[in-house]
Amino acid sequence: MRHSIFFLFLLPFFSCSDDAPKVDAKLAPFGYPVAEVLEHDTGLFRGVQLGMKPEEVLKLIGKSNLTEQQADYLFYEDSLPGKAGFTYEFSFAPEGLFELHVDIYGRDSTNAQSMTKRFENYYTKKYGEPDYFNDLLIWYVKSGSRTAQLELSDQTDEYAYGKIAISVYDKAFAQPSFHDSLTGDSLQLQ
């Protein structure tokens, strides 16, 4: 009987030690869901860099939440505490990864606004002040030997719930768009 009581006393100490998710110390100050979505502070997303091959991304990210796989495309669905979730997708060319998107679905617009602010604070601390274009925040960052265009936007107005999007494009593959007006590469008609 004494052994049973002693065992029950020690159980909480042993059961919680290794099961708790590890949070990257660099992400922890930014709050939920930055650490849960990004997992760690390396790479553009979960250690991924532009130019990686699909098999390299699969090895790094794993297959546990993989819901679609093609030769040039990977799509994942994941969940967050509190009835929230997120998806992330990777697009590949023969030269490797050239585009990734993360969509985070919150409970409502207030939730999305606070999540957007937390990601904005994280990216600003990591990469410096963003460029602003309407409601889009844009950072130009190095990813390996390539330049990435990282975009953050609150897309709640387009949906009936809170939604934010993080998109990363390899500038070598980017199509001319309204983003180029920020860098002076747009056409001007007279």
Long-range contacts (C-beta under 8 A, 24 or more apart in sequence): 27-122, 30-118, 30-119, 30-121, 30-122, 31-118, 32-80, 32-81, 32-115, 32-118, 33-80, 33-84, 33-86, 33-104, 33-115, 33-118, 34-118, 34-119, 34-122, 36-80, 36-81, 37-80, 37-86, 37-102, 37-104, 38-122, 41-126, 43-143, 44-100, 44-141, 44-143, 44-148, 44-150, 44-168, 45-88, 45-100, 45-102, 45-166, 45-168, 48-90, 48-97, 48-100, 49-97, 49-143, 49-144, 50-96, 50-97, 50-98, 50-143, 50-144, 50-146, 50-148, 50-168, 50-170, 51-95, 51-96, 51-97, 51-143, 51-144, 51-145, 51-146, 51-170, 52-96, 52-97, 53-92, 53-96, 53-97, 54-90, 54-92, 57-90, 57-97, 80-104, 82-107, 83-107, 84-111, 93-173, 97-170, 98-169, 98-170, 98-172, 98-173, 99-167, 99-168, 99-169, 99-170, 99-173, 100-167, 100-168, 101-165, 101-166, 101-167, 101-168, 102-165, 102-166, 102-167, 103-163, 103-164, 103-165, 104-163, 104-164, 104-165, 104-166, 105-161, 105-162, 105-163, 106-156, 106-161, 106-162, 106-163, 106-164, 107-161, 107-162, 108-156, 108-161, 108-162, 109-156, 109-161, 109-162, 110-162, 111-162, 112-154, 112-155, 112-156, 112-161, 112-162, 112-163, 112-164, 113-154, 113-156, 113-162, 115-162, 115-164, 116-152, 116-153, 116-154, 116-164, 119-152, 119-164, 119-166, 120-152, 123-150, 123-152, 131-182, 133-178, 133-179, 133-181, 133-182, 136-179, 138-179, 138-182, 140-171, 143-168, 143-170, 146-170, 146-171, 146-172, 147-171, 147-172, 149-174, 149-179, 151-179
